[in-house]
Amino acid sequence: MKNLQGYFFALMMLVTLTLSSCELVGDIFKAGMWTAVIIIVLIIVLVMWLFRKIRR
């Protein structure tokens, strides 16, 4: 399980350094409000699932 924490940390660092949050949010909302809501909910669910998976 320790190996997953390393990969998760590396992935989060890569995303943090390569994506501008303002740019990402702007692109999502250009696609449409409902598309943005669905994508944001899916991302939140994915992050919660990953945290639960890592804690076990």
N, C-alpha and C positions, 0 to 999 in steps of 0.2 A: 504494500500500500504506500510505502514511502516513495517509490518510483513515480506514482501518479502525482504526488505533491510537487515533485520537481518539474514534471512536464506541465502541470497546471500553472506553476509559477512562471516558467519560461514562456508559455503561451500568453499569459496575461501581460508580461513585460513586453513581448513582441507587439501585441495589440496596442498597448499603451504608447509605445514609442512610434508606431507607424501610422496610427489613425488619429486624426484631429477630431475631437468629439463634436465640435461645432459643425464641421464639414459633414460628418456622419449624420447628425440630426437633420441638417438642412437637406441632404439627399433623401433621407427617409420621408420627410414631410413633402418634398416635391412629388413623390410617388403617390401621395394621397393620404388623407387622415386615417382612413380605416386600415390601409396597408401599414401605416406607421404604428397604429395601436396593436395590430396583430403581431408585427415584428417585435415590438417592445415587450409584449406579454410573453412571446416565445423565448426571448433572450432572458427574461427574468426567471422563467421556469427552468431553462437550461442551467443557469447559474445556481439556482437552488438545488437542482438535481446533482450537479457536480459537487457542491459543498456537502450534501448528505452522503454522497458516494465516498468522498475523501474522509469524512469523519468516521465512517464505519470501519 
